[in-house]
Amino acid sequence: MKKIVFLLSMVMALFLVYPDNLLAQTTTVKRKTNTSHKGRNAAIGAGVGAATGAVVSKRKGRGAVIGGAVGAGAGYMYGRHRNKKHPKVVTKTKVVTQ
């Protein structure tokens, strides 16, 4: 009786440790996401540009506005470049049981 209980517990342990290999097949699906670098980089550029413009310029308000506009444009262009060069790809694993 002890041998049967031991064998059943070993089989159950194998099913718990390796369920993908014994019961199902896995397939990997890669797809592009809709997240964009453009908006985030434009916001960062606008903040950095506004801060730099306010510090450097004699007219603080005008320098901040011009620096923010230039920084937002530069951040947008950099984000667009990043989207083209390095698109984000999400890998999802789908388990198919037979």
PyMOL commands that set and color helices and strands:
alter all, ss='L'
color gray80, all
select helices_A, chain A and resi 2-17+19-23+38-56+60-85
alter helices_A, ss='H'
color red, helices_A
select strands_A, chain A and resi 24-32+89-97
alter strands_A, ss='S'
color yellow, strands_A
deselect
rebuild
show_as cartoon
